[in-house]
């Protein structure tokens, strides 16, 4: 198991993401300088790093309300490709598009949580439920790639939001 974990480079990637977010935090907080974060396509690493930095910088995002706001704005409204990355729906048939980007980000949040549990309003069960239901398709929150797709599919009226369960 450990050799498979090592070969996946999962922990290396978590460390790289947390280090990148820490660099953003230091630049903004200690040096009072703006930061532009942009990965090659803007879909994956960009929200991982910016939202980690926001959680580190602002305690509001470590509350239930703040965390929901962060996910809704930075991941969902900005068009993270949940359907493609999670393999949801008929149009998500390309296995090369599948990648546990959001799950990886949740693991980064968990790593921050374990270092300072009292700084977070939520706990590991909240993160585990969110991770699980990102893939179950029981809630409409993570079923599409864009707001346009969610609106076209009428998910707001045809499904519940994951936040109904978690809040």
Buried (B, 14 or more C-beta within 10 A) or exposed (E): EEEEEEEEEBEEBBEBBBEBBBBBBBBBEEEEEEBEBEEEEEBBBBBBBBBBBBBBBEEBBBBBEBBBBBBBEBBBEBBBBBBBBBBBBEEBEEEEBBBBBBBBBBBBBBBBBEEEEEEBBBEEEBBEBBBEBBBEBEBBBBBBBBEEBBEEBEBEEEBEBBBEEBE
